[in-house]
Structure formats: structure tokens, C-alpha cells
Amino acid sequence: MGESILHTVTIICIVFISISIIILLYRVLKGPTNPDRAVALDTIGVNLMALCGLLAILLVTTKLNDVILLIGILLFIGTIAIAKFLEKGVIIDRNRN
């Protein structure tokens, strides 16, 4: 009985996170400002991490833990790059003296 409840709740969570990702994709495409788009991209990454975690629970495996960590690392680097671009207009500063 416990497994069937876990399976059902996991499927429901996957559906709601997928809907959330679709709504966030709309915000990325039609966002009013660039910071709104950056926040939506960051939230999509967090939702992808949650989706991988739920799939790992559903498939009863630990092999997706590396994928979750990789998404987290890439998400952090991407957030720093987007923040630097929004602040300065460039990602890589080239000092030519």
C-alpha cells in the first residue's frame, strides 16, 4: 500500500512540475524584462533538478544523483554569467592596456 501511494504522489508531482516548466518557458519567452527572464531560467533549472530527483525515486535508482549535481553546477555557473551580463553588458572582461 505504501508503494502505491508513493508512486501516485510521485506521478502527481511530476505532472505539476512539468506544468510549472511550461509556464516558466512562457515567462522566458515573453518576460517583460531581462531580469525576469533570468529568474525564470534559474527556476527552470531548479525544477529540472526536482524532476530528476522524482524520476530517481520513481525508478528506484541512485544513478540520477550525478545528473542532479551536474545540473546544479551548470545552473550556478549560468546564473553567475547571466547576472554579470545583466550588470556589465559583457561576460568576459578584456583589459587592453
N, C-alpha and C positions, 0 to 999 in steps of 0.2 A: 504494500500500500504506500509506503514511504517513497519508493522509486517512482511510482506513477504520479504522485504529487510533485516530486522534484522535476520529472520530465515535463509535466504540464506547465508548471511555473516557468521553467526554462524556455519553453517554446513561446509562452506569452511575452516574456521579457525580450526575446529575440525579435519578435514582431514589433514591439513598441520601440526598441532601439533602431530597427530598420526604418520605421516611420519617422523617427527623430532625425536620422541621417538624411532622408529625403527632404524634410523640411529645412534642414541646415544647408543642403545643396541649393535650395531656392534662395536662402539668405546670402550664400556666397555669390550667386549669380546676380541677384537683384538688390544687394545690400546698398543702403543709402550712402555709406562712407566706407573708405578702405579699412579703418579700424574695425568696423562691424564685420567686414569680410574676414579679417584676420582672426577675430574671436570665433567666428563660425567655423573656420578651418581648424582651429585648435580644438573646438568642441567635437568636430567630426573625428579627429584623431582619438580623442578620449572615448568616443562612442565605439570606434573600431576596436580599441583595446578591450572594452567591455564585451563587445560581440565575440571576440576571440576567446575571452575568458568563459563566456557562456557556452561557446562551442566546445571548449575543453571539458567543461562539466558535462555537457550532453554526450560527448563521445567517450567520456571516462578515460582521458589521456592527459599526460603531462607534457607532451611534445609541443604543445602550442605555447608553453610558457616562454620559450625563446622568442617566438614571434611577438608576444606581448611586450617583452623587453625591447626588442628591436623597434617596434612601433613607437614606444615611449621615448627611446633615444632620438629617433628621427624627428619625432614631434617636438622635442625640446630644441633641437638644432634649428628646425624650421621656424619655430616661434621666435627664437633669437634673431634669425635672419630677417623675418618679416618686420619685427619691431625695429631693427636697425634701419631697414629700408624706409619704413614709415617716418622715422625720426630724421634721418640724414639724406634720404633720397638715393643712396648707394649702399651696397652691401660690403664691398671691399674698397677700403680707402687706399688710394695710391698717392703717397707723398713724393712729388717730383721736385726736388730742390735743385 
